[in-house]
């Protein structure tokens, strides 16, 4: 499933280290893969400049209606900047806190870590992100939305 989000409820700029990767009003093209323990977003600045690819590690998305879905975020994320050759694992501290507070059980935490490692290994092998993520640019997603209205 491919979705484009133009009006994200972002309070302020989002970043990795000192680099802004997402701003209020910035478009994101989201990819949800049935049965997978992650989703992927193509992030942009408010002017449409592509900044990179972001993956949320999560329980598989449950589609509950034509325009409604649910997901349980498992705290870990991957970031692949446009200008960097390899993705980075983010928010390990958030996963550790969730486990310590009992928000996640140990088995789910291990599953989240395994998925993150699987994606990192696939990136090193050149097989992640999948081709569809590279092919569905913001321009292509916007054209598809215009064509469906």
Residue frames as a rotation matrix with the C-alpha (Angstrom) as fourth column:
UNK 1
0.589 0.808 0.000 0.00
0.808 -0.589 0.000 0.00
0.000 0.000 -1.000 0.00
UNK 2
-0.627 -0.735 0.256 1.39
0.738 -0.666 -0.103 3.44
0.247 0.125 0.961 -0.94
UNK 3
0.579 0.773 -0.259 0.04
0.814 -0.567 0.125 6.60
-0.050 -0.283 -0.958 0.72
UNK 4
-0.440 -0.653 0.616 1.04
0.564 -0.735 -0.377 10.21
0.699 0.181 0.692 0.37
UNK 5
0.384 0.477 -0.790 0.67
0.910 -0.342 0.235 12.52
-0.158 -0.809 -0.565 3.35
UNK 6
-0.057 -0.361 0.931 0.83
0.577 -0.773 -0.264 16.25
0.815 0.522 0.252 2.65
UNK 7
0.199 0.226 0.954 -0.33
-0.503 -0.811 0.298 17.65
0.841 -0.539 -0.048 5.98
UNK 8
-0.097 -0.332 -0.938 1.61
0.593 0.738 -0.323 15.91
0.799 -0.588 0.126 8.70
UNK 9
0.882 0.402 0.245 0.88
0.009 -0.535 0.845 16.98
0.471 -0.743 -0.475 12.25
UNK 10
0.057 -0.941 -0.332 4.50
0.893 0.197 -0.405 17.83
0.447 -0.274 0.852 12.99
UNK 11
0.781 0.282 -0.557 4.98
0.567 -0.694 0.444 20.45
-0.262 -0.662 -0.702 15.72
UNK 12
0.552 -0.691 -0.467 8.49
-0.571 -0.721 0.392 21.41
-0.608 0.051 -0.792 14.68
UNK 13
0.310 -0.497 -0.810 11.27
-0.835 0.265 -0.483 20.27
0.455 0.826 -0.332 12.42
UNK 14
0.923 -0.085 0.375 12.29
-0.113 0.872 0.476 16.64
-0.368 -0.482 0.795 12.87
UNK 15
0.484 -0.811 -0.327 15.92
-0.810 -0.275 -0.517 15.75
0.330 0.515 -0.791 12.62
UNK 16
0.856 -0.454 -0.247 18.71
0.499 0.852 0.162 13.27
0.136 -0.262 0.956 12.90
UNK 17
-0.223 -0.897 -0.382 21.65
0.958 -0.274 0.084 14.78
-0.180 -0.347 0.920 14.74
UNK 18
-0.427 0.001 -0.904 21.84
0.160 -0.984 -0.077 18.35
-0.890 -0.178 0.421 13.41
UNK 19
-0.997 0.043 -0.060 20.13
-0.064 -0.122 0.990 17.68
0.035 0.992 0.124 10.06
UNK 20
-0.260 0.965 -0.023 16.47
-0.637 -0.190 -0.747 18.55
-0.725 -0.179 0.665 9.49
UNK 21
-0.974 -0.081 0.210 14.76
0.076 0.761 0.645 15.63
-0.212 0.644 -0.735 7.73
UNK 22
-0.293 0.942 0.163 11.09
0.844 0.175 0.508 16.64
0.450 0.286 -0.846 8.04
UNK 23
-0.999 -0.001 0.036 9.31
-0.013 -0.924 -0.383 19.96
0.033 -0.383 0.923 8.58
UNK 24
-0.310 0.948 -0.068 5.73
0.187 -0.009 -0.982 20.93
-0.932 -0.317 -0.175 9.40
UNK 25
0.499 0.634 -0.591 3.69
-0.489 -0.357 -0.796 20.69
-0.716 0.686 0.132 6.20
UNK 26
-0.456 -0.766 -0.453 6.31
-0.839 0.200 0.506 18.53
-0.297 0.611 -0.734 4.50
UNK 27
0.557 0.673 -0.487 5.10
-0.802 0.587 -0.107 15.68
0.214 0.450 0.867 2.28
UNK 28
-0.485 -0.601 0.635 5.87
-0.660 0.728 0.185 12.05
-0.574 -0.329 -0.750 3.06
UNK 29
0.169 0.476 -0.863 5.26
-0.819 0.555 0.145 9.11
0.548 0.683 0.484 0.75
UNK 30
-0.184 -0.148 0.972 4.53
-0.852 0.517 -0.082 6.08
-0.490 -0.843 -0.221 2.96
UNK 31
-0.173 0.056 -0.983 4.83
-0.637 0.755 0.155 2.43
0.751 0.653 -0.095 2.01
UNK 32
-0.002 0.261 0.965 3.10
-0.893 0.433 -0.119 -0.24
-0.449 -0.863 0.232 4.06
UNK 33
-0.484 -0.275 -0.831 3.92
-0.671 0.726 0.150 -3.86
0.562 0.630 -0.536 3.37
UNK 34
0.579 0.803 0.140 1.33
-0.713 0.415 0.566 -6.43
0.396 -0.427 0.813 4.50
UNK 35
0.927 -0.117 -0.355 2.76
0.242 0.913 0.330 -8.80
0.285 -0.392 0.875 7.10
UNK 36
0.025 -0.992 0.125 6.05
0.486 -0.097 -0.868 -6.90
0.873 0.082 0.480 7.46
UNK 37
0.422 0.025 -0.906 7.38
0.902 -0.116 0.417 -5.61
-0.095 -0.993 -0.072 10.76
UNK 38
-0.554 -0.535 -0.638 8.21
0.435 -0.840 0.326 -2.17
-0.710 -0.097 0.697 9.32
UNK 39
0.736 0.569 0.367 6.91
0.621 -0.351 -0.701 0.55
-0.270 0.744 -0.611 7.07
UNK 40
-0.396 -0.908 0.135 8.93
0.863 -0.318 0.393 3.00
-0.314 0.272 0.910 5.01
UNK 41
0.737 0.598 -0.316 8.58
0.456 -0.784 -0.420 6.72
-0.499 0.165 -0.851 4.33
UNK 42
-0.152 -0.700 0.698 10.24
0.915 -0.367 -0.168 8.93
0.374 0.613 0.696 1.75
UNK 43
0.312 0.235 -0.921 10.82
0.758 -0.646 0.092 12.14
-0.573 -0.726 -0.380 3.74
UNK 44
-0.034 -0.232 0.972 10.96
0.794 -0.597 -0.115 15.65
0.607 0.768 0.204 2.32
UNK 45
-0.854 -0.133 -0.503 11.29
0.392 -0.801 -0.454 19.23
-0.342 -0.584 0.736 3.46
UNK 46
-0.005 0.931 -0.365 8.28
0.266 -0.350 -0.898 21.55
-0.964 -0.101 -0.246 3.14
UNK 47
0.034 -0.024 -0.999 9.49
-0.785 -0.620 -0.012 22.66
-0.619 0.785 -0.040 -0.30
UNK 48
0.904 0.405 -0.140 9.49
-0.410 0.720 -0.561 19.04
-0.126 0.564 0.816 -1.53
UNK 49
0.052 -0.961 -0.271 13.26
-0.879 0.085 -0.470 18.48
0.475 0.262 -0.840 -1.32
UNK 50
0.766 0.166 -0.621 13.88
-0.009 0.969 0.248 14.76
0.643 -0.184 0.744 -0.74
UNK 51
0.323 -0.659 0.679 15.88
-0.929 -0.357 0.096 14.18
0.179 -0.662 -0.728 2.45
UNK 52
-0.754 -0.652 -0.083 15.96
-0.629 0.753 -0.192 10.41
0.187 -0.093 -0.978 2.77
UNK 53
0.012 0.697 -0.717 14.23
-0.255 0.696 0.672 7.17
0.967 0.175 0.186 3.65
UNK 54
-0.548 -0.041 0.836 12.85
-0.831 -0.088 -0.549 6.44
0.096 -0.995 0.014 7.10
UNK 55
-0.239 0.483 -0.842 11.63
-0.040 0.862 0.505 3.09
0.970 0.154 -0.187 8.40
UNK 56
-0.006 0.341 0.940 9.53
-0.992 -0.119 0.037 2.52
0.125 -0.933 0.339 11.49
UNK 57
-0.853 -0.127 -0.506 9.94
-0.051 0.985 -0.163 -0.85
0.520 -0.113 -0.847 13.12
UNK 58
-0.392 0.821 0.415 6.40
-0.910 -0.282 -0.303 -1.87
-0.132 -0.496 0.858 14.08
UNK 59
-0.456 0.383 0.803 4.03
0.094 0.918 -0.385 -4.76
-0.885 -0.100 -0.454 14.41
UNK 60
-0.836 0.140 0.530 2.45
0.546 0.128 0.828 -5.60
0.048 0.982 -0.184 11.05
UNK 61
-0.839 0.534 -0.100 -0.14
-0.532 -0.845 -0.051 -2.99
-0.112 0.010 0.994 10.07
UNK 62
-0.604 0.754 0.258 -3.76
0.644 0.653 -0.399 -4.02
-0.469 -0.075 -0.880 10.52
UNK 63
-0.913 0.393 0.108 -6.09
-0.200 -0.663 0.722 -2.57
0.355 0.638 0.684 7.90
UNK 64
-0.738 0.665 -0.113 -9.48
0.416 0.317 -0.852 -2.02
-0.531 -0.676 -0.511 9.57
UNK 65
0.449 0.888 -0.100 -11.28
0.397 -0.298 -0.868 -0.10
-0.800 0.350 -0.486 6.83
UNK 66
0.631 -0.176 0.755 -10.77
0.760 -0.051 -0.648 1.54
0.153 0.983 0.102 3.45
UNK 67
0.310 -0.523 0.794 -9.12
-0.012 -0.837 -0.547 4.60
0.951 0.160 -0.266 5.03
UNK 68
0.583 -0.074 0.809 -8.23
-0.801 -0.217 0.558 3.29
0.135 -0.973 -0.186 8.47
UNK 69
0.379 -0.532 -0.758 -5.37
0.167 0.844 -0.509 1.19
0.910 0.066 0.409 9.75
UNK 70
0.908 -0.129 0.399 -3.67
-0.418 -0.201 0.886 0.47
-0.034 -0.971 -0.236 13.06
UNK 71
0.340 -0.855 -0.391 -0.06
0.168 0.464 -0.870 -0.17
0.925 0.230 0.301 13.95
UNK 72
0.966 -0.171 -0.192 1.96
0.184 -0.062 0.981 -0.63
-0.180 -0.983 -0.028 17.11
UNK 73
0.580 -0.803 0.136 5.24
-0.460 -0.461 -0.759 1.28
0.672 0.378 -0.637 16.94
UNK 74
0.835 -0.340 -0.432 8.16
0.521 0.741 0.424 -0.68
0.176 -0.579 0.796 18.40
UNK 75
0.805 -0.378 -0.457 10.35
0.072 -0.702 0.708 2.40
-0.589 -0.603 -0.538 18.94
UNK 76
-0.236 -0.957 0.170 13.31
0.367 0.074 0.927 1.50
-0.900 0.282 0.334 16.69
UNK 77
0.874 0.411 -0.259 13.72
-0.063 -0.433 -0.899 3.39
-0.482 0.802 -0.353 13.41
UNK 78
-0.062 -0.881 0.470 16.16
0.836 0.212 0.506 3.37
-0.545 0.424 0.723 10.52
UNK 79
0.721 0.197 -0.665 17.26
-0.118 -0.910 -0.398 6.47
-0.683 0.365 -0.632 8.65
UNK 80
-0.034 -0.694 0.719 18.95
0.893 0.301 0.333 6.46
-0.448 0.654 0.609 5.24
UNK 81
0.213 0.044 -0.976 19.92
-0.041 -0.998 -0.054 10.02
-0.976 0.051 -0.210 4.32
UNK 82
0.983 0.183 0.021 19.97
0.030 -0.048 -0.998 10.99
-0.181 0.982 -0.052 0.67
UNK 83
0.588 -0.807 -0.059 23.65
-0.671 -0.446 -0.592 11.91
0.451 0.388 -0.804 0.98
UNK 84
-0.092 -0.633 0.769 24.79
-0.908 0.369 0.196 8.90
-0.408 -0.680 -0.609 3.06
UNK 85
-0.442 -0.165 -0.882 25.65
-0.719 0.653 0.239 5.41
0.536 0.739 -0.407 1.80
UNK 86
-0.679 0.129 -0.723 24.37
0.358 0.918 -0.172 3.39
0.641 -0.375 -0.669 4.78
UNK 87
0.352 0.880 0.318 21.33
-0.011 -0.335 0.942 3.57
0.936 -0.335 -0.108 7.04
UNK 88
-0.773 -0.516 0.369 21.53
-0.335 -0.162 -0.928 4.37
0.538 -0.841 -0.047 10.74
UNK 89
-0.142 0.690 -0.710 19.64
0.729 0.558 0.396 2.70
0.669 -0.461 -0.582 13.55
UNK 90
-0.553 0.049 0.831 17.79
-0.344 -0.923 -0.174 5.24
0.759 -0.382 0.528 15.69
UNK 91
0.101 0.745 0.659 16.05
-0.852 -0.277 0.444 5.28
0.513 -0.607 0.607 19.06
UNK 92
-0.198 -0.251 -0.948 17.64
0.199 0.936 -0.289 2.27
0.960 -0.246 -0.135 20.71
UNK 93
-0.982 -0.171 0.078 17.33
-0.024 -0.296 -0.955 4.20
0.186 -0.940 0.287 23.97
UNK 94
-0.321 0.939 0.120 13.56
-0.941 -0.330 0.067 4.47
0.103 -0.091 0.991 23.46
UNK 95
0.265 0.363 -0.893 13.27
-0.331 0.904 0.269 0.71
0.906 0.224 0.359 22.99
UNK 96
-0.602 -0.567 -0.562 15.33
0.348 0.447 -0.824 0.11
0.719 -0.691 -0.072 26.14
UNK 97
-0.880 0.329 0.342 13.08
-0.475 -0.598 -0.646 2.47
-0.008 -0.731 0.683 28.11
UNK 98
0.047 0.955 -0.293 9.94
-0.905 0.165 0.393 0.76
0.424 0.247 0.871 26.78
UNK 99
0.071 -0.099 -0.993 11.29
0.090 0.992 -0.092 -2.61
0.993 -0.083 0.079 27.88
UNK 100
-0.856 -0.481 -0.187 12.35
0.241 -0.053 -0.969 -1.30
0.456 -0.875 0.161 31.30
UNK 101
-0.734 0.630 0.253 8.92
-0.669 -0.605 -0.432 0.25
-0.119 -0.486 0.866 31.90
UNK 102
-0.663 0.463 0.589 7.08
0.220 0.872 -0.437 -2.86
-0.716 -0.161 -0.680 30.76
UNK 103
0.034 0.662 -0.749 5.49
-0.696 -0.522 -0.493 -1.18
-0.717 0.538 0.443 27.73
UNK 104
0.370 -0.008 -0.929 6.85
-0.780 0.540 -0.315 -4.03
0.504 0.841 0.194 25.59
UNK 105
0.863 -0.136 0.487 7.64
-0.210 0.780 0.590 -7.60
-0.460 -0.611 0.645 26.56
UNK 106
-0.040 -0.997 0.063 11.09
-0.409 0.074 0.910 -9.08
-0.912 0.011 -0.411 25.97
UNK 107
-0.180 0.009 0.984 9.93
0.670 0.734 0.116 -11.23
-0.721 0.679 -0.138 23.02
UNK 108
0.798 0.512 0.318 8.49
0.585 -0.531 -0.613 -8.22
-0.145 0.675 -0.724 21.18
UNK 109
0.683 -0.632 -0.367 11.64
-0.479 -0.766 0.429 -6.22
-0.552 -0.117 -0.826 21.90
UNK 110
-0.286 -0.791 0.541 13.75
-0.025 0.571 0.821 -9.06
-0.958 0.221 -0.183 20.48
UNK 111
0.189 0.441 0.877 11.50
0.872 0.336 -0.357 -9.19
-0.452 0.832 -0.321 17.40
UNK 112
0.968 0.142 -0.207 11.95
0.066 -0.940 -0.336 -5.44
-0.242 0.312 -0.919 16.90
UNK 113
0.233 -0.962 -0.141 15.73
-0.571 -0.252 0.781 -5.75
-0.787 -0.102 -0.608 17.15
UNK 114
-0.275 -0.306 0.911 15.74
0.418 0.816 0.400 -8.70
-0.866 0.491 -0.097 14.73
UNK 115
0.624 0.561 0.545 13.73
0.740 -0.199 -0.642 -6.72
-0.252 0.804 -0.539 12.16
UNK 116
0.856 -0.362 -0.370 16.04
-0.364 -0.929 0.065 -3.73
-0.367 0.079 -0.927 12.46
UNK 117
-0.123 -0.955 0.270 19.10
-0.376 0.297 0.878 -5.94
-0.918 0.006 -0.396 12.01
UNK 118
0.029 0.217 0.976 17.46
0.728 0.665 -0.169 -7.66
-0.685 0.715 -0.139 9.02
UNK 119
0.921 0.357 0.155 16.91
0.369 -0.676 -0.638 -4.28
-0.123 0.645 -0.754 7.34
UNK 120
0.550 -0.795 -0.256 20.46
-0.610 -0.592 0.527 -3.12
-0.570 -0.134 -0.810 8.12
UNK 121
-0.284 -0.642 0.712 21.88
0.062 0.729 0.682 -6.33
-0.957 0.238 -0.167 6.60
UNK 122
0.358 0.497 0.791 19.64
0.834 0.212 -0.510 -5.95
-0.421 0.842 -0.338 3.54
UNK 123
0.961 -0.044 -0.273 20.85
-0.121 -0.955 -0.272 -2.36
-0.249 0.295 -0.923 3.13
UNK 124
0.087 -0.996 0.027 24.47
-0.563 -0.027 0.826 -3.49
-0.822 -0.087 -0.563 3.30
UNK 125
-0.371 -0.163 0.914 23.65
0.463 0.821 0.334 -6.11
-0.805 0.548 -0.229 0.62
UNK 126
-0.935 -0.009 -0.353 21.99
-0.254 -0.680 0.688 -3.43
-0.246 0.733 0.634 -1.55
UNK 127
-0.696 0.717 -0.050 18.50
0.494 0.528 0.691 -4.96
0.522 0.456 -0.721 -1.35
UNK 128
0.296 0.774 -0.560 16.91
0.950 -0.297 0.091 -2.39
-0.096 -0.559 -0.824 0.98
UNK 129
-0.268 0.958 0.101 14.99
-0.436 -0.027 -0.900 -0.25
-0.859 -0.285 0.425 0.57
UNK 130
-0.092 0.292 0.952 12.92
0.640 0.750 -0.169 -2.15
-0.763 0.593 -0.256 -1.97
UNK 131
-0.799 -0.291 0.526 12.77
0.601 -0.360 0.713 -0.89
-0.019 0.886 0.462 -5.54
UNK 132
0.126 0.936 0.328 9.20
0.858 -0.269 0.437 0.38
0.498 0.227 -0.837 -5.15
UNK 133
0.553 0.031 -0.833 10.41
0.649 -0.643 0.407 2.88
-0.523 -0.766 -0.375 -2.54
UNK 134
-0.516 -0.800 -0.307 13.05
0.332 -0.518 0.788 4.26
-0.790 0.305 0.533 -4.88
UNK 135
-0.740 0.229 0.632 10.63
0.653 0.019 0.757 4.29
0.161 0.973 -0.164 -7.86
UNK 136
0.305 0.948 0.092 7.71
0.854 -0.315 0.413 6.08
0.420 -0.047 -0.906 -6.16
UNK 137
-0.802 -0.595 0.060 9.12
0.544 -0.768 -0.337 9.58
0.247 -0.238 0.940 -5.92
UNK 138
-0.502 0.606 -0.617 7.05
0.273 -0.566 -0.778 12.47
-0.821 -0.558 0.119 -4.60
UNK 139
-0.594 0.260 -0.761 6.32
-0.731 -0.569 0.377 13.58
-0.335 0.780 0.528 -8.18
UNK 140
-0.802 0.291 -0.521 5.08
-0.133 0.764 0.631 10.12
0.582 0.576 -0.574 -9.14
UNK 141
-0.677 0.565 -0.471 2.90
0.725 0.401 -0.560 9.84
-0.127 -0.721 -0.681 -6.00
UNK 142
-0.492 0.487 -0.722 1.40
-0.114 -0.858 -0.501 13.30
-0.863 -0.165 0.478 -6.56
UNK 143
-0.695 0.220 -0.685 0.68
-0.715 -0.105 0.691 12.45
0.080 0.970 0.231 -10.21
UNK 144
-0.809 0.394 -0.436 -1.05
0.315 0.917 0.244 9.24
0.497 0.060 -0.866 -9.16
UNK 145
-0.553 0.618 -0.559 -3.20
0.589 -0.184 -0.787 11.11
-0.589 -0.764 -0.262 -6.63
UNK 146
-0.517 0.347 -0.783 -4.16
-0.539 -0.842 -0.017 13.73
-0.665 0.413 0.622 -9.25
UNK 147
-0.770 0.164 -0.616 -5.03
-0.521 0.396 0.756 10.98
0.368 0.903 -0.220 -11.72
UNK 148
-0.771 0.476 -0.423 -7.33
0.560 0.823 -0.093 9.23
0.304 -0.309 -0.901 -9.24
UNK 149
-0.597 0.562 -0.572 -9.46
0.273 -0.529 -0.804 12.28
-0.754 -0.636 0.163 -8.44
